[in-house]
Amino acid sequence: MRGRCEGGDVTGADLTGSDVTGGDVRGAPDRAAIEAAAARLKGQAVVTPLLSSPFLDEVAGRPVYVKAECLQKTGSFKFRGAWSAVSALPEGVRGVIACSSGNHAQGVALAARMRGLPAVIVMPDDAPRTKRENTAALGAEVVLHDRTREDRDALTERLAAERGLHLVRPFDDADVIAGQGTCGLEIAVQAEAAGVSTGTVLTCCGGGGLTAGIALALEARAPALTVRPVEPAGYDDTARSLAAGAILRNEEVPTSICDAILTPAPGRLTFPVMRRLCGPGLAVTDDEAGRAMAAAFSRLKLVLEPGGAVALAAALFRGEALAPGPVIVTASGGNVDAALFAEVLGRYGEAP
């Protein structure tokens, strides 16, 4: 069967071949798997803070708490799932391969280096320079491709087969989802410490690994917190899929600045979890994501990339679509090129 590596950080079906380890084909993880991932991540991942600001509360008209995953190793939550998956590999694995526009790439590169394994990352040549350079600096071999003219699936399949590499999917992998779920375990503990027992958890959502993992963790630890995914306007495949009760795809060529979460469809493993546990999806504009980036920098001194700011944008600018009560948002990544970040701050200043 032919391999699939689609869209931003999307990877679909297995890569198969004489020497290819296709990756995890189990179903979504359970509570025990998330707890096991937490044990593997202990001492390896950062326990990121849950931050607040009275200025953001005033704009949103409710308490807003920001789970600062932009402070995680490699600058995004992706390290959680990458280390969860790579640390669970058996001895004798020759190396790993991943398809990614940047955040999953960096997470896998660092996890592989920590495990002493070679890593090959297939990235589009228009991926943000910061993400390309950081991935290479972490020791991975970066293979660039032209997303408009080259078949990344075929390229990845060939490399995996030639080198006998294990595919680490960005979200449709039980160990990856379990790793992202550790963020939810932390949210449950931190929310309780902040006196938040009910409310909404907004997650930046691409293929749904973070959203599904957090939802599974909160189902066990804080069931009164409702998870809702947030996506860029025009690329709200998860929101539309949840509304339809079936997986729907985005067919547009990506043009949003939220490169980290531009995926063609929710995952085979993640969508059933989100359908069972999550509320309706939300979408925000690039303008709103930019304003949220400026607000996070001004009020919390956090650097967010556009895709990592969409959940905060929904809290600030989509309040009419939220249930009353406090909101917890994931600030999922901070790997933004300096030029784009400066442009955003120049445009929006200290707004809102």
C-alpha positions as CSV (number, residue, x, y, z in Angstrom):
1,M,0.0,0.0,0.0
2,R,1.3,3.4,-0.9
3,G,2.3,5.8,1.8
4,R,0.7,9.1,2.5
5,C,2.2,12.3,3.9
6,E,-0.2,15.1,3.3
7,G,-0.6,18.8,4.0
8,G,1.2,20.8,6.8
9,D,2.1,18.2,9.4
10,V,-0.2,15.5,8.1
11,T,0.7,11.9,7.6
12,G,-1.9,9.3,6.7
13,A,-1.6,5.6,6.0
14,D,1.4,3.4,6.5
15,L,4.5,3.4,4.4
16,T,5.2,-0.2,3.5
17,G,7.9,-2.0,1.6
18,S,10.6,-4.6,2.2
19,D,12.5,-2.6,4.9
20,V,9.9,-0.1,6.0
21,T,8.4,0.0,9.5
22,G,5.1,1.6,8.8
23,G,4.5,3.1,12.2
24,D,1.7,2.5,14.7
25,V,-1.6,1.0,13.5
26,R,-3.3,0.6,16.8
27,G,-6.4,2.5,17.8
28,A,-6.4,5.7,19.9
29,P,-4.7,5.4,23.3
30,D,-6.5,4.9,26.6
31,R,-5.9,6.5,29.9
32,A,-3.2,3.9,30.8
33,A,-1.3,4.8,27.6
34,I,-1.3,8.5,28.4
35,E,-0.1,7.7,31.9
36,A,2.7,5.6,30.5
37,A,3.6,8.4,28.1
38,A,3.8,10.8,31.0
39,A,6.2,8.4,32.8
40,R,8.5,8.3,29.7
41,L,8.3,12.1,29.4
42,K,9.0,12.8,33.1
43,G,12.3,14.6,33.3
44,Q,12.4,14.9,29.5
45,A,9.6,17.4,28.7
46,V,8.9,20.8,30.3
47,V,5.9,21.1,32.5
48,T,4.7,24.3,30.9
49,P,3.0,27.0,32.9
50,L,-0.7,28.0,32.9
51,L,-0.6,31.8,32.6
52,S,-3.2,34.5,33.0
53,S,-3.5,38.3,32.5
54,P,-6.2,40.7,33.7
55,F,-5.8,42.5,30.4
56,L,-6.8,39.4,28.4
57,D,-9.6,38.6,30.8
58,E,-11.0,42.1,30.2
59,V,-10.9,41.7,26.4
60,A,-12.5,38.2,26.6
61,G,-15.0,39.1,29.2
62,R,-14.1,36.1,31.2
63,P,-11.0,34.5,32.9
64,V,-8.6,33.2,30.3
65,Y,-5.7,30.8,31.1
66,V,-3.0,30.2,28.6
67,K,-1.2,26.8,28.6
68,A,2.2,28.0,27.2
69,E,3.3,25.1,25.1
70,C,5.4,27.5,23.1
71,L,7.9,27.1,26.0
72,Q,8.1,23.4,25.5
73,K,11.3,21.9,24.1
74,T,11.7,22.7,20.4
75,G,9.2,25.5,20.9
76,S,5.9,23.5,20.6
77,F,3.9,20.7,22.1
78,K,5.1,18.4,19.3
79,F,8.1,17.3,21.4
80,R,5.7,15.5,23.7
81,G,4.3,13.2,21.0
82,A,7.7,12.8,19.3
83,W,9.5,11.6,22.5
84,S,6.5,9.4,23.5
85,A,6.7,7.6,20.1
86,V,10.5,7.5,19.7
87,S,11.2,6.4,23.3
88,A,8.7,3.5,22.9
89,L,10.5,2.1,19.8
90,P,12.2,-1.3,20.3
91,E,15.9,-1.7,20.2
92,G,17.3,-2.3,16.7
93,V,15.4,0.4,14.9
94,R,17.6,1.8,12.2
95,G,16.2,5.3,12.4
96,V,13.1,7.4,12.0
97,I,11.5,9.4,9.2
98,A,8.8,12.1,9.3
99,C,6.9,14.4,7.0
100,S,6.4,17.9,8.5
101,S,6.4,21.6,7.8
102,G,8.3,22.3,11.0
103,N,7.1,21.6,14.5
104,H,6.7,17.9,14.3
105,A,10.0,17.9,12.4
106,Q,11.8,19.6,15.2
107,G,10.2,17.3,17.9
108,V,11.2,14.2,16.0
109,A,14.7,15.5,15.3
110,L,15.4,16.1,19.0
111,A,13.7,12.9,20.2
112,A,15.8,10.9,17.7
113,R,19.0,12.6,18.8
114,M,18.2,11.9,22.4
115,R,17.6,8.3,21.6
116,G,20.8,8.1,19.5
117,L,18.9,7.4,16.2
118,P,19.3,9.1,12.8
119,A,16.4,11.1,11.6
120,V,15.3,12.1,8.1
121,I,12.7,14.8,7.8
122,V,10.9,15.6,4.5
123,M,9.9,19.2,4.5
124,P,8.4,21.6,1.9
125,D,10.9,24.1,0.6
126,D,8.6,26.9,1.5
127,A,8.4,25.9,5.2
128,P,9.4,28.8,7.5
129,R,13.2,29.2,7.5
130,T,13.4,29.1,11.3
131,K,11.8,25.6,11.3
132,R,14.0,24.3,8.5
133,E,17.2,25.6,10.2
134,N,16.2,24.4,13.6
135,T,15.5,20.9,12.4
136,A,18.9,20.6,10.7
137,A,20.6,22.1,13.8
138,L,19.0,19.3,15.9
139,G,20.9,16.8,13.8
140,A,18.2,15.6,11.3
141,E,18.8,15.2,7.6
142,V,16.4,17.6,6.0
143,V,15.1,16.6,2.6
144,L,13.3,19.5,0.9
145,H,10.7,19.1,-1.8
146,D,8.6,21.4,-4.0
147,R,5.0,20.9,-2.8
148,T,3.6,22.2,-6.1
149,R,5.6,19.8,-8.4
150,E,6.9,16.9,-6.4
151,D,5.2,13.9,-4.8
152,R,6.2,14.0,-1.1
153,D,4.5,10.7,-0.5
154,A,6.6,8.9,-3.1
155,L,9.8,10.6,-1.9
156,T,9.2,9.6,1.7
157,E,8.2,6.1,0.7
158,R,11.4,5.7,-1.3
159,L,13.6,7.0,1.5
160,A,12.0,4.9,4.2
161,A,12.3,1.7,2.0
162,E,15.9,2.4,1.1
163,R,17.0,3.0,4.7
164,G,14.6,0.9,6.7
165,L,13.3,3.9,8.7
166,H,10.4,3.9,11.1
167,L,7.7,6.5,10.2
168,V,6.6,8.7,13.1
169,R,3.3,10.2,12.2
170,P,2.5,13.7,13.5
171,F,-0.9,12.7,14.8
172,D,-2.3,9.4,13.6
173,D,-0.1,7.3,15.9
174,A,-1.3,6.0,19.3
175,D,2.0,6.9,21.0
176,V,2.0,10.4,19.6
177,I,-1.5,11.0,20.7
178,A,-0.7,9.7,24.2
179,G,2.3,12.0,24.4
180,Q,0.1,15.0,23.4
181,G,-2.4,13.8,26.0
182,T,0.2,14.6,28.8
183,C,-0.5,18.3,28.1
184,G,-4.1,17.5,29.2
185,L,-2.9,15.8,32.4
186,E,-1.0,19.0,33.3
187,I,-4.0,21.2,32.4
188,A,-6.2,19.1,34.8
189,V,-3.7,19.6,37.7
190,Q,-3.1,23.3,36.9
191,A,-6.8,24.1,36.4
192,E,-7.6,22.6,39.8
193,A,-4.9,24.6,41.4
194,A,-6.3,27.8,39.8
195,G,-9.8,26.9,41.1
196,V,-11.2,26.1,37.7
197,S,-13.4,23.0,37.8
198,T,-15.7,23.7,34.8
199,G,-15.1,25.6,31.6
200,T,-13.9,25.3,28.0
201,V,-10.5,24.2,26.7
202,L,-9.7,25.6,23.3
203,T,-7.0,23.8,21.3
204,C,-5.1,24.8,18.2
205,C,-6.0,22.0,15.8
206,G,-4.5,20.6,12.7
207,G,-4.9,16.8,12.4
208,G,-6.2,16.6,15.9
209,G,-3.4,14.9,17.9
210,L,-3.2,17.5,20.5
211,T,-7.0,18.0,20.7
212,A,-7.7,14.2,20.9
213,G,-4.9,13.7,23.4
214,I,-6.1,16.5,25.7
215,A,-9.7,15.4,25.4
216,L,-8.8,11.8,26.4
217,A,-6.8,13.0,29.4
218,L,-9.5,15.4,30.6
219,E,-12.2,12.7,30.2
220,A,-10.4,10.8,33.0
221,R,-9.1,13.7,35.1
222,A,-11.4,16.7,34.6
223,P,-14.6,15.7,32.8
224,A,-16.3,19.0,33.4
225,L,-13.8,20.8,31.1
226,T,-15.1,20.7,27.5
227,V,-12.6,20.6,24.7
228,R,-13.2,22.6,21.5
229,P,-10.8,22.6,18.5
230,V,-9.9,25.9,16.8
231,E,-8.7,26.2,13.2
232,P,-7.9,28.8,10.6
233,A,-10.9,30.1,8.6
234,G,-11.0,28.3,5.3
235,Y,-9.2,25.3,6.7
236,D,-11.7,24.2,9.3
237,D,-11.9,20.6,8.2
238,T,-12.2,19.4,11.8
239,A,-15.1,21.8,12.6
240,R,-16.9,20.8,9.4
241,S,-16.2,17.1,10.0
242,L,-17.6,17.3,13.6
243,A,-20.7,19.0,12.3
244,A,-21.2,16.4,9.6
245,G,-20.3,13.4,11.7
246,A,-17.9,12.2,9.1
247,I,-14.4,13.1,7.9
248,L,-14.4,16.0,5.4
249,R,-11.4,17.3,3.6
250,N,-10.0,20.7,2.7
251,E,-9.3,21.0,-1.0
252,E,-7.8,24.5,-1.1
253,V,-4.1,25.2,-1.7
254,P,-2.8,26.6,1.7
255,T,-2.6,30.4,1.8
256,S,-3.1,31.1,5.5
257,I,-0.2,32.3,7.7
258,C,-1.1,29.5,10.1
259,D,1.2,27.0,8.4
260,A,1.6,24.7,11.4
261,I,-2.0,23.6,11.4
262,L,-3.0,23.6,7.7
263,T,-4.1,20.0,7.2
264,P,-6.3,18.4,4.6
265,A,-8.5,16.4,7.0
266,P,-8.6,15.2,10.6
267,G,-6.9,11.9,11.4
268,R,-8.3,8.4,11.2
269,L,-7.5,7.9,14.9
270,T,-8.1,11.4,16.1
271,F,-11.5,12.1,14.6
272,P,-13.5,9.4,16.4
273,V,-12.0,10.7,19.7
274,M,-12.9,14.3,18.9
275,R,-16.4,13.3,17.7
276,R,-17.1,11.5,21.0
277,L,-15.5,14.0,23.4
278,C,-15.3,17.5,21.9
279,G,-17.7,20.3,21.4
280,P,-18.2,22.1,18.1
281,G,-15.1,23.5,16.3
282,L,-14.3,27.1,15.8
283,A,-12.5,29.1,13.1
284,V,-10.6,32.4,13.3
285,T,-9.2,34.6,10.6
286,D,-5.5,35.3,10.0
287,D,-6.1,38.8,11.2
288,E,-7.5,37.5,14.5
289,A,-4.5,35.1,14.8
290,G,-2.2,38.1,14.3
291,R,-4.0,40.2,16.9
292,A,-3.7,37.3,19.4
293,M,0.0,37.0,18.7
294,A,0.4,40.7,19.5
295,A,-1.7,40.3,22.7
296,A,0.3,37.3,23.9
297,F,3.5,39.2,23.4
298,S,2.3,42.4,25.0
299,R,0.4,40.9,27.9
300,L,2.3,37.6,28.6
301,K,5.6,38.2,27.0
302,L,5.1,35.0,24.9
303,V,6.2,34.6,21.3
304,L,3.6,32.6,19.4
305,E,3.5,31.5,15.8
306,P,0.2,32.2,13.9
307,G,-1.0,28.5,14.2
308,G,-0.1,28.5,17.9
309,A,-2.3,31.6,18.5
310,V,-5.6,30.5,17.0
311,A,-7.0,29.1,20.3
312,L,-6.2,32.4,22.1
313,A,-7.8,34.3,19.2
314,A,-11.0,32.3,19.6
315,A,-11.0,33.1,23.4
316,L,-10.6,36.8,22.7
317,F,-12.7,37.3,19.6
318,R,-15.3,34.4,19.5
319,G,-16.7,34.8,22.9
320,E,-20.3,34.7,21.6
321,A,-19.7,31.1,20.5
322,L,-18.5,30.0,23.9
323,A,-20.3,28.8,26.9
324,P,-20.2,31.1,30.0
325,G,-17.2,30.5,32.3
326,P,-13.4,30.4,32.2
327,V,-11.5,29.4,29.1
328,I,-8.2,27.6,29.0
329,V,-6.3,27.9,25.7
330,T,-3.3,26.1,24.3
331,A,-0.5,28.4,23.0
332,S,0.7,25.4,21.0
333,G,3.9,26.8,19.3
334,G,6.2,29.7,19.1
335,N,8.4,28.8,16.0
336,V,7.8,32.0,13.9
337,D,10.3,33.7,11.6
338,A,11.6,36.9,13.0
339,A,10.5,38.9,10.0
340,L,6.9,37.7,10.2
341,F,6.8,38.3,13.9
342,A,8.1,41.8,13.5
343,E,5.5,42.4,10.8
344,V,2.7,41.2,13.0
345,L,3.8,43.4,15.9
346,G,4.2,46.3,13.6
347,R,0.7,45.9,12.3
348,Y,-1.1,45.2,15.5
349,G,1.1,46.8,18.1
350,E,-0.2,46.1,21.6
351,A,-3.7,45.2,20.4
352,P,-6.2,44.4,21.6
